[in-house]
Amino acid sequence: MTSPVVAEAATVAALRSVMLRVQQAAERSGTKPDRVRVVAVSKTKPISMIRQLYDAGHRCFGENYVQEIIEKAPQLPQDIQWHFIGHLQSNKVKALLSGVPNLAMVEGVDNQKVANNLDRMVSTLGRNPLRVLVQVNTSGEESKSGVDPSNCVDLAKHVKLSCPNLEFSGLMTIGMLDYTSTPQNFQTLSNCRTEVCKALEMDEEQCELSMGMSGDFELAIESGSTNVRVGSTIFGPREYAKKQ
């Protein structure tokens, strides 16, 4: 059995390897490496592993489940920049925002109702404006959350013009069913950005693209991603509780 110390050292080494690969992919695409954010997705992983990466200098972490992020965040340093990733249910907005004061971004506003709830709750709690990405379903799979690409302009417009307590920061996608994206998914999101920026009279550099995960983050960066969400390549395979 691997000792915790050895496992933690391996996790730090894995993070450093990912950061190097990100830098090389950015250089290949003509992007400055510091323009690409790496979100270490710690879903199902213990606080000790997050703390190890924090101690190694990493500050940006992501979670997919509200219950998990509100349990972990209070036990870790307040200068962590937490990202909530994926579909957020409207009835969990209050728990998320009140439970994670240092929530930096919601990657996954996929309808007007959740945008409105986030906007109201940010105001109620007296928080600074919250950065959000609009989630686009680029693969057309019914199992995936996100707006249809044809509706992304309308939702982005709603967030930017009707939600004063939210800061529209860009677009995100989750790719195919097996969580691998294809160049077509990336191209679709990039096309959406062009349309959104034209409609909102925004500079494309001000509109982030969050795409790419453990299996395809280098390809995503080469396709213009500014935010990659890397979990198992850093932390190892996810550890789900066995169903009784």
C-alpha positions as CSV (number, residue, x, y, z in Angstrom):
1,M,0.0,0.0,0.0
2,T,1.3,3.5,-0.9
3,S,2.1,5.7,2.1
4,P,0.3,9.1,2.3
5,V,3.7,10.9,2.0
6,V,4.5,9.1,-1.2
7,A,1.0,9.7,-2.6
8,E,1.2,13.4,-1.8
9,A,4.7,13.7,-3.4
10,A,3.3,12.0,-6.5
11,T,0.3,14.5,-6.6
12,V,2.7,17.5,-6.5
13,A,4.8,16.0,-9.2
14,A,1.7,15.4,-11.3
15,L,0.7,19.0,-10.9
16,R,4.1,20.2,-12.0
17,S,4.0,17.9,-15.0
18,V,0.6,19.3,-16.0
19,M,1.8,22.9,-15.6
20,L,4.7,22.2,-17.9
21,R,2.4,20.6,-20.5
22,V,0.1,23.6,-20.3
23,Q,3.1,25.9,-20.8
24,Q,4.3,23.9,-23.9
25,A,0.8,23.8,-25.4
26,A,0.4,27.6,-24.9
27,E,3.7,28.2,-26.6
28,R,2.7,26.0,-29.5
29,S,-0.5,28.0,-30.0
30,G,1.2,31.4,-29.6
31,T,-0.5,32.1,-26.3
32,K,1.3,33.4,-23.2
33,P,1.3,30.6,-20.7
34,D,0.1,32.9,-17.9
35,R,-3.1,33.4,-19.9
36,V,-4.1,29.8,-19.3
37,R,-5.6,29.0,-15.9
38,V,-5.3,25.5,-14.5
39,V,-8.2,24.5,-12.3
40,A,-7.2,21.4,-10.2
41,V,-10.5,19.5,-9.9
42,S,-10.5,17.8,-6.5
43,K,-13.8,16.0,-6.8
44,T,-13.9,13.0,-4.3
45,K,-10.4,13.8,-3.1
46,P,-9.5,14.4,0.5
47,I,-8.6,17.8,2.0
48,S,-5.0,16.6,2.7
49,M,-4.3,16.3,-1.1
50,I,-5.7,19.8,-1.8
51,R,-3.6,21.2,1.1
52,Q,-0.5,19.5,-0.4
53,L,-1.0,21.3,-3.7
54,Y,-1.8,24.5,-1.9
55,D,1.5,24.2,0.0
56,A,3.2,23.7,-3.4
57,G,1.8,27.1,-4.5
58,H,-1.4,26.2,-6.4
59,R,-4.4,28.3,-5.6
60,C,-7.2,27.4,-8.1
61,F,-9.4,24.4,-7.3
62,G,-12.7,23.2,-8.7
63,E,-15.5,21.0,-7.4
64,N,-18.6,19.6,-9.2
65,Y,-20.9,19.1,-6.2
66,V,-22.3,21.8,-3.9
67,Q,-22.3,19.5,-0.9
68,E,-18.6,18.7,-1.4
69,I,-17.4,22.2,-2.0
70,I,-19.2,23.6,1.1
71,E,-17.7,20.9,3.3
72,K,-14.2,21.4,2.0
73,A,-13.9,25.2,1.5
74,P,-14.2,26.2,5.2
75,Q,-11.4,23.8,6.2
76,L,-8.9,25.3,3.7
77,P,-7.2,28.7,3.4
78,Q,-9.4,31.6,2.3
79,D,-7.1,32.7,-0.5
80,I,-8.0,29.6,-2.6
81,Q,-9.9,30.5,-5.7
82,W,-12.8,28.0,-5.9
83,H,-14.6,27.3,-9.1
84,F,-17.9,25.5,-9.1
85,I,-18.0,23.5,-12.3
86,G,-21.1,22.2,-14.2
87,H,-24.8,22.3,-13.8
88,L,-26.0,24.2,-10.7
89,Q,-29.5,23.7,-9.4
90,S,-31.3,26.9,-8.5
91,N,-32.3,25.5,-5.1
92,K,-28.6,25.1,-4.2
93,V,-27.5,28.6,-5.0
94,K,-27.9,30.0,-1.5
95,A,-26.0,27.1,0.1
96,L,-23.1,27.5,-2.4
97,L,-22.7,31.3,-2.1
98,S,-23.2,31.4,1.7
99,G,-21.0,28.3,2.2
100,V,-18.0,29.4,0.0
101,P,-17.2,33.1,0.6
102,N,-14.1,32.7,-1.6
103,L,-16.0,31.3,-4.6
104,A,-14.2,32.9,-7.6
105,M,-16.3,31.6,-10.5
106,V,-19.3,29.5,-11.4
107,E,-18.5,27.6,-14.6
108,G,-21.9,26.5,-15.7
109,V,-24.7,29.0,-15.9
110,D,-27.0,27.2,-18.3
111,N,-30.4,29.0,-17.9
112,Q,-31.8,32.4,-17.0
113,K,-33.4,31.1,-13.7
114,V,-30.1,30.1,-12.2
115,A,-28.5,33.4,-13.4
116,N,-31.3,35.3,-11.7
117,N,-31.0,33.3,-8.5
118,L,-27.2,33.8,-8.4
119,D,-27.7,37.5,-9.1
120,R,-30.2,38.0,-6.2
121,M,-28.2,35.9,-3.7
122,V,-24.9,37.8,-4.5
123,S,-26.8,41.0,-3.7
124,T,-28.5,39.6,-0.6
125,L,-25.1,38.5,0.8
126,G,-23.4,41.8,-0.1
127,R,-20.7,39.9,-2.0
128,N,-18.6,41.5,-4.8
129,P,-19.9,40.7,-8.3
130,L,-19.5,37.0,-9.0
131,R,-17.7,35.9,-12.2
132,V,-19.7,33.4,-14.3
133,L,-19.3,31.4,-17.5
134,V,-22.2,30.5,-19.6
135,Q,-22.3,26.7,-20.2
136,V,-22.8,25.6,-23.9
137,N,-23.8,22.1,-24.9
138,T,-21.4,21.7,-27.9
139,S,-21.9,18.0,-28.3
140,G,-25.7,18.0,-28.6
141,E,-26.1,15.2,-26.1
142,E,-29.3,15.2,-24.0
143,S,-27.3,14.0,-21.0
144,K,-25.3,17.2,-20.9
145,S,-26.3,20.5,-19.4
146,G,-25.7,23.8,-21.2
147,V,-27.6,25.9,-23.7
148,D,-27.8,25.1,-27.3
149,P,-25.1,27.0,-29.3
150,S,-28.0,28.9,-31.0
151,N,-29.1,30.3,-27.6
152,C,-25.8,31.2,-26.1
153,V,-25.9,34.8,-27.2
154,D,-29.3,35.3,-25.6
155,L,-28.2,33.8,-22.3
156,A,-24.9,35.8,-22.3
157,K,-26.8,38.9,-23.0
158,H,-29.2,38.2,-20.1
159,V,-26.2,37.7,-17.7
160,K,-24.4,40.8,-18.9
161,L,-27.3,43.2,-19.2
162,S,-29.9,41.9,-16.6
163,C,-27.7,40.6,-13.8
164,P,-25.8,43.5,-12.3
165,N,-24.3,41.3,-9.5
166,L,-22.8,38.9,-12.0
167,E,-19.8,39.4,-14.2
168,F,-20.1,37.7,-17.5
169,S,-16.6,36.2,-18.1
170,G,-16.9,33.8,-21.0
171,L,-18.1,30.4,-22.1
172,M,-17.5,26.8,-21.1
173,T,-18.3,23.4,-22.4
174,I,-17.9,19.8,-21.1
175,G,-17.5,18.0,-24.5
176,M,-18.6,14.4,-25.3
177,L,-20.3,11.8,-23.1
178,D,-17.0,10.2,-22.1
179,Y,-15.7,13.6,-21.2
180,T,-13.3,13.8,-24.2
181,S,-13.8,16.7,-26.5
182,T,-13.2,16.8,-30.2
183,P,-11.8,19.7,-32.2
184,Q,-15.5,20.2,-33.4
185,N,-16.6,20.8,-29.8
186,F,-13.8,23.3,-29.3
187,Q,-14.5,25.0,-32.7
188,T,-18.2,25.3,-31.8
189,L,-17.4,27.1,-28.5
190,S,-14.9,29.3,-30.3
191,N,-17.6,30.2,-32.8
192,C,-20.0,31.0,-30.0
193,R,-17.5,33.3,-28.5
194,T,-17.2,35.2,-31.8
195,E,-21.0,35.6,-31.9
196,V,-21.3,36.6,-28.2
197,C,-18.5,39.2,-28.4
198,K,-20.0,40.7,-31.5
199,A,-23.5,40.9,-29.9
200,L,-22.1,42.3,-26.6
201,E,-19.5,44.5,-28.3
202,M,-16.8,42.8,-26.2
203,D,-13.2,42.2,-27.1
204,E,-12.6,38.4,-27.6
205,E,-9.7,38.6,-25.2
206,Q,-12.1,39.6,-22.4
207,C,-14.2,36.5,-23.0
208,E,-12.7,33.3,-21.6
209,L,-13.1,29.8,-23.1
210,S,-13.2,27.0,-20.5
211,M,-12.7,23.8,-22.3
212,G,-10.4,20.8,-22.0
213,M,-10.0,18.3,-19.2
214,S,-7.5,15.6,-18.2
215,G,-7.6,13.8,-21.5
216,D,-7.5,16.7,-23.9
217,F,-6.4,19.9,-22.2
218,E,-3.4,20.4,-24.5
219,L,-5.6,20.2,-27.6
220,A,-8.0,22.6,-25.9
221,I,-5.3,25.1,-25.3
222,E,-4.1,24.8,-28.9
223,S,-7.8,25.5,-29.8
224,G,-7.9,28.7,-27.7
225,S,-8.9,27.6,-24.2
226,T,-7.9,30.0,-21.4
227,N,-9.2,27.7,-18.6
228,V,-8.6,24.0,-18.3
229,R,-10.1,21.7,-15.7
230,V,-7.7,18.9,-14.8
231,G,-8.7,16.3,-12.2
232,S,-7.5,12.7,-12.5
233,T,-4.2,13.6,-14.3
234,I,-3.3,15.5,-11.1
235,F,-5.1,13.6,-8.4
236,G,-5.4,10.1,-9.8
237,P,-8.6,8.2,-10.5
238,R,-11.7,9.4,-8.7
239,E,-12.8,7.5,-5.6
240,Y,-16.6,7.0,-5.5
241,A,-18.3,5.4,-2.6
242,K,-19.5,1.9,-3.5
243,K,-23.3,1.7,-3.6
244,Q,-24.9,-0.5,-1.0
